[in-house]
Amino acid sequence: MLLRWDPFRDLDRLSDQMWRTAAETPMRIPMDAVRTGDRVDIHFELPGIDPEAISVDVEGTTLSVTAERTESTERREDEEVLVRERRHGRFVRQVTLGEDLDTDALDASYHDGVLTVSVPVSDKGRSRRVEVTRRGDERSPIETTSQEASGDDHTHAA
């Protein structure tokens, strides 16, 4: 049997009510973002959501994810709800993507309650080596040692 009385359950409900307005604002979707090589993967946590209830939209550099978890209204006559802690309703998250990401080639997949949006880095966002030439002699590039080439004097952003 399930424990019906939990001294902290009422405190949890009260704190949830404090964070939500009377208008029932959508809940924020937790996420992680990771750059691996020439792509950025954004993982949105959406357990128990039907993939048909998930929407992924891109407008300019803004990625919008919305999802809805509906509460089942079908109950048998002899059924009694003992605990209801899973959140139901609308979930949203907006992410501003860097201009060096190729939003036209964006891909989204859903597996085990996690929505993964993969965005490749565009050519202008990829690192590349620039050859430095000596002024007045366009044919002989300046050679650098491996110690000079591996310095930390560069900044990289996804």
C-alpha positions as semicolon CSV with decimal commas, in nm:
position;residue;x (nm);y (nm);z (nm)
1;M;0,000;0,000;0,000
2;L;0,104;0,358;-0,050
3;L;0,169;0,597;0,237
4;R;-0,113;0,853;0,232
5;W;0,023;1,108;0,476
6;D;0,351;1,282;0,409
7;P;0,438;1,579;0,632
8;F;0,634;1,745;0,349
9;R;0,372;1,700;0,076
10;D;0,171;2,002;0,190
11;L;0,489;2,211;0,205
12;D;0,578;2,103;-0,151
13;R;0,231;2,193;-0,275
14;L;0,250;2,534;-0,107
15;S;0,588;2,612;-0,263
16;D;0,459;2,501;-0,606
17;Q;0,161;2,736;-0,569
18;M;0,390;3,025;-0,475
19;W;0,591;2,981;-0,795
20;R;0,287;2,961;-1,023
21;T;0,055;3,249;-1,087
22;A;-0,323;3,233;-1,098
23;A;-0,303;3,244;-1,479
24;E;-0,120;2,907;-1,477
25;T;0,193;3,021;-1,659
26;P;0,372;2,749;-1,854
27;M;0,646;2,559;-1,675
28;R;1,006;2,595;-1,792
29;I;1,166;2,289;-1,955
30;P;1,502;2,190;-1,802
31;M;1,782;2,156;-2,058
32;D;2,151;2,086;-2,117
33;A;2,352;2,210;-2,417
34;V;2,677;2,053;-2,536
35;R;2,905;2,128;-2,831
36;T;3,064;1,821;-2,985
37;G;3,288;1,888;-3,283
38;D;3,087;2,069;-3,550
39;R;2,744;2,052;-3,386
40;V;2,558;2,168;-3,077
41;D;2,319;1,924;-2,907
42;I;2,050;2,065;-2,680
43;H;1,876;1,810;-2,457
44;F;1,532;1,902;-2,320
45;E;1,392;1,695;-2,034
46;L;1,031;1,600;-2,118
47;P;0,948;1,269;-1,946
48;G;0,605;1,120;-2,003
49;I;0,517;1,356;-2,288
50;D;0,365;1,218;-2,606
51;P;0,596;1,310;-2,899
52;E;0,288;1,433;-3,086
53;A;0,244;1,698;-2,813
54;I;0,593;1,846;-2,869
55;S;0,652;2,141;-3,100
56;V;0,994;2,270;-3,213
57;D;1,003;2,603;-3,398
58;V;1,287;2,826;-3,521
59;E;1,245;3,192;-3,603
60;G;1,570;3,369;-3,689
61;T;1,808;3,268;-3,410
62;T;1,534;3,180;-3,157
63;L;1,458;2,814;-3,093
64;S;1,122;2,755;-2,921
65;V;1,016;2,423;-2,768
66;T;0,664;2,374;-2,635
67;A;0,505;2,059;-2,498
68;E;0,187;1,963;-2,321
69;R;0,118;1,686;-2,072
70;T;-0,252;1,633;-2,027
71;E;-0,405;1,469;-1,725
72;S;-0,612;1,163;-1,799
73;T;-0,975;1,236;-1,718
74;E;-1,084;0,877;-1,766
75;R;-1,127;0,723;-1,422
76;R;-1,307;0,412;-1,320
77;E;-1,581;0,452;-1,064
78;D;-1,387;0,255;-0,801
79;E;-1,061;0,445;-0,863
80;E;-0,928;0,680;-0,596
81;V;-0,627;0,907;-0,652
82;L;-0,387;0,870;-0,360
83;V;-0,105;1,100;-0,473
84;R;-0,079;1,338;-0,769
85;E;0,270;1,490;-0,796
86;R;0,340;1,479;-1,170
87;R;0,293;1,819;-1,326
88;H;0,043;1,855;-1,605
89;G;-0,006;2,143;-1,840
90;R;0,206;2,343;-2,082
91;F;0,587;2,344;-2,081
92;V;0,797;2,595;-2,279
93;R;1,159;2,692;-2,337
94;Q;1,317;2,947;-2,570
95;V;1,686;2,944;-2,655
96;T;1,875;3,208;-2,851
97;L;2,113;3,034;-3,089
98;G;2,440;3,187;-3,203
99;E;2,458;3,323;-3,557
100;D;2,736;3,074;-3,630
101;L;2,485;2,785;-3,610
102;D;2,308;2,654;-3,921
103;T;1,941;2,667;-3,814
104;D;1,831;2,550;-4,163
105;A;1,988;2,208;-4,095
106;L;1,846;2,166;-3,742
107;D;1,734;1,812;-3,645
108;A;1,513;1,698;-3,354
109;S;1,459;1,352;-3,203
110;Y;1,280;1,220;-2,891
111;H;1,396;0,917;-2,694
112;D;1,340;0,803;-2,334
113;G;1,177;1,131;-2,230
114;V;1,453;1,351;-2,372
115;L;1,409;1,574;-2,677
116;T;1,745;1,628;-2,849
117;V;1,781;1,916;-3,092
118;S;2,105;1,902;-3,296
119;V;2,226;2,214;-3,473
120;P;2,535;2,199;-3,695
121;V;2,793;2,476;-3,676
122;S;2,797;2,673;-4,002
123;D;3,117;2,719;-4,202
124;K;3,167;3,068;-4,059
125;G;3,156;2,928;-3,704
126;R;3,414;2,653;-3,759
127;S;3,777;2,706;-3,667
128;R;4,017;2,719;-3,951
129;R;4,384;2,786;-3,995
130;V;4,476;3,112;-4,164
131;E;4,807;3,123;-4,347
132;V;5,016;3,428;-4,264
133;T;5,239;3,564;-4,539
134;R;5,538;3,792;-4,515
135;R;5,467;4,143;-4,644
136;G;5,617;4,201;-4,987
137;D;5,671;3,829;-5,045
138;E;5,332;3,671;-5,109
139;R;5,486;3,329;-5,173
140;S;5,668;3,249;-4,850
141;P;5,443;3,202;-4,546
142;I;5,577;3,265;-4,198
143;E;5,633;2,936;-4,018
144;T;5,544;2,899;-3,652
145;T;5,664;2,642;-3,403
146;S;5,411;2,409;-3,240
147;Q;5,455;2,595;-2,908
148;E;5,357;2,929;-3,068
149;A;5,066;2,772;-3,257
150;S;4,916;2,618;-2,944
151;G;4,901;2,938;-2,740
152;D;4,584;3,033;-2,553
153;D;4,543;3,369;-2,724
154;H;4,215;3,281;-2,899
155;T;3,853;3,286;-2,797
156;H;3,602;3,028;-2,919
157;A;3,225;3,048;-2,880
158;A;2,948;2,825;-3,004
